[in-house]
Amino acid sequence: MKKLLSIILVVLLATTFACGGGDDTSTSGGKEKKVTITYWAQASMPYPLVNEKLIEEFEAAYPNIKVEFETFPEYRTKTNTAFSTNTTPDVLQLYGGTMNHAKGGKVAAVPESIMSKAEIESIYYPASLANRLYDGAYYGLPIEINMEAPGLIVNNELVQAQGLEIPSAWIENNGPATWDELYEFARKLTIIEGGVMKQAGLGVHTGTESATFLSLIWQYGGDYRDPTNMKVDFTIPEAKQAAEFLLSLVDGDGLVHDKSFVGRLDGFNQTVVAMSIAAPWYAPAVEDSLGGDLDYQYFNLPPYVDGSDPYYVAEGGWGYVVSANSKQQESAWKFVKFMSDKANTEYFTGAVGAVPARKDTDVPDYDPSKGSVEKALAISQEVVEFGRDPGAYTMDTSQLIWTIVRQNLRPMMQGDLTVDEALTNMTNQGNKMIQDYLNRE
Amino acid sequence: MAKKIGNVYDKSFPWLIVVPTLLFLGVFMYYPIFELFRQSFFDTHLAYNTSSFVGLNNYKDLFQDGIFKIALKNSVVIVLYIVPATLVLALFVALLLNTLTTVPREIFTPIYFLPVVTSMVAISVVWKWIYDPSFGLLNYIFSRLGLPQMKFISSGEQALGSIAVVQIWRDVGFYFVIFLAALKSIPRVLYEAAEIDGTNAFQRFRYVTVPMLRPTIIFVLIVSTMAAFKIFTPIQVMTDGGPGNATTVLVLYIIQTGIENMMIGYASAVSVVMFFFVMIITAVQWIFTQRKV
């Protein structure tokens, strides 16, 4: 009797383990097993609220999957250290490229069963995908396309305080027609008293000036990127022209933003920069900082160089990735697919003020007579075709643009480095970074 | 029996105290330091599971890295700004308060100490406004006094000094308390004897106060040097290393390379260089201050 009881118990236990093993939502006796996945996103508002709403909808649609959602204020530090210690959640929002994470075996490729490569390429703008493609597969799906910096934000109150009006043609055409037109207007808005700048006409430095520098190189007809995808070269004549153009805006007789004046977004928020080179994400940032009553406008920038198209830097911004070590791959990808569908992408990007990476999203309605987040997002989509990948092949465009280019461009604009020194440093440091990543196993 | 238990207790009590502390230090200090040194010989990147031994390559790269050289120079310069000024001002404030009677001294002490208990982030935000070249309080005062306008943290030449002033303003409040306590411990009889010998106030300061404060001065010198090398918060809040790289210091550079760019092996090499740099300077300070007066 005892023996029989033991056999029954062993069989029962074995059956239980067999049903419990494997991924996710496997069934036991017709009833689906409930699984829990963990999901991380940044803590700044409105990201937590937007995520919570979508999670609620997901859990209603997939009752057998529970999402444990966590947010962290120092998000980048948190995710970077979590990758290092293999303590990442099943799904996380990650900003920018995933190529190093893919090569390092930290994130999973999008399974064909969720979305084929061809399907991904048909759904998303190419510029939003380049920094997620590694070894023929996409590692994560983009939410937004990060544009740096194709826009112009104008404080209408400061314009009127100078007895000026925003030209009606700018409102009709979503921006100035030429750089000269914009520059002349910026000069009128620049106030210098006793040799000290009191108001900048056009915010140029501090912020995304490195992206503006790359835009200028392209608009002058040059390219620092290498067709063989092995190096970068900032010593080309067009890069020198671009650097000198930027210098002329922050120094000398024709300046519109003194190099020692407060930076462009901070200055705009402090209402001492009348207009600023901007990206669509400036609109929600400015509204958040100055409140909804600010009388402002958002336009697309004209090309800096006559005869050129208005090229600018575009790459995948925030996106979803699934950890390679997730034990719940199937559920995690179901969640990513849900979050990335057309309606949820529209809701998410609309709420946080980002340009959707999906091509099929609806352009929001807006009132052209005044600036708004909707207007910034809508008119930015008109210039999406001019967005250029800054060089995903370098494996880390963030490091290239925001560390290497910026750390040489800023001292150059302050006069601490000559143009030639800055461009040579960028080239050498960029190439060393590429070699380090290419040689890494 | 009770005596035996007492003996065992006496023998084991020091261990009961020392072992948990050693374990804590081992896990949270010595092991991370060991790991830091080890990582500096590897090409560890936070996005990769594996890393390769690269020998001294990280160190070779460091000495060709222009930003590292700037960060090292800026760290040394800000230490030279902060430490002597803090030492002199903290001692001056302590001497001043030491001459007061108990009631005014106890009123002024918390006033001077207040910046120490205030968040450095809040202090930095306020000073950022004070330093604003166009609308800041300091330039407003200068203009009222007919003095030339300054650029402060917006100027490559003035930014590091301006940040040093903020740190000094805060640190004086901490170190003067230490000096004040040390001054209170000097026996009055020494001053009375010096007075009988016909010394003036400066001579009493030079031949009584300074020698008696010597251990405290050494302590403040060493601790403030180490703290100044680790300056980070006011720089991150007020300038983020700018304008250009004018205020990029070693700690900021370690965060940028190790956390933002994920190159933790390289950042470890920067940290090791900083470790030895601070250690050597501390040792030199120690040796020089050990000479007899």
Contacts between the chains, C-beta under 8 A, distances in Angstrom:
chain1	res1	chain2	res2	distance
A	76	B	259	7.2
A	76	B	260	6.8
A	77	B	259	5.2
A	80	B	46	4.8
A	80	B	47	7.9
A	80	B	259	5.8
A	80	B	260	7.9
A	80	B	262	5.5
A	81	B	46	6.9
A	81	B	259	7.5
A	83	B	46	5.4
A	83	B	47	5.7
A	83	B	262	8.0
A	84	B	46	4.1
A	84	B	262	8.0
A	84	B	264	6.9
A	86	B	49	7.5
A	100	B	45	6.9
A	100	B	47	4.0
A	100	B	48	7.2
A	100	B	262	7.4
A	101	B	47	4.7
A	103	B	47	7.7
A	103	B	48	7.2
A	104	B	45	7.0
A	104	B	47	4.3
A	104	B	48	3.4
A	104	B	49	5.9
A	104	B	50	8.0
A	105	B	48	7.5
A	105	B	49	5.3
A	106	B	47	5.7
A	106	B	48	7.6
A	106	B	49	7.2
A	194	B	149	7.2
A	195	B	149	8.0
A	196	B	133	6.7
A	196	B	134	6.6
A	196	B	149	5.1
A	197	B	134	6.6
A	198	B	134	5.5
A	206	B	242	7.0
A	259	B	243	7.2
A	260	B	133	6.4
A	260	B	151	4.6
A	260	B	154	3.9
A	260	B	155	5.4
A	260	B	243	6.7
A	261	B	133	7.2
A	261	B	134	7.1
A	261	B	154	6.7
A	262	B	132	6.9
A	262	B	133	7.9
A	262	B	134	7.3
A	262	B	154	7.1
A	270	B	135	7.7
A	272	B	134	6.3
A	272	B	135	7.1
A	396	B	261	7.3
A	398	B	261	7.8
A	399	B	261	4.9
A	403	B	256	6.7
A	403	B	260	7.2
A	403	B	261	5.9
A	407	B	67	5.6
A	407	B	245	6.1
A	407	B	248	7.9
A	410	B	242	5.9
A	410	B	243	6.8
A	410	B	244	4.7
A	410	B	245	7.0
A	411	B	156	7.9
A	411	B	244	3.3
A	411	B	245	5.3
A	411	B	246	7.8
A	412	B	244	7.7
A	413	B	244	7.3
A	414	B	156	4.9
A	414	B	242	7.9
A	414	B	243	4.8
A	414	B	244	3.9
A	414	B	246	7.1
A	415	B	156	7.4
A	416	B	156	5.7
A	416	B	244	4.6
A	416	B	245	7.3
A	416	B	246	7.0
A	417	B	244	7.5
A	425	B	66	6.1
A	432	B	61	7.7
A	436	B	43	7.3
A	440	B	43	6.9
A	440	B	45	7.1
A	440	B	48	6.7
A	440	B	52	7.8
A	441	B	50	6.8
A	441	B	52	6.9
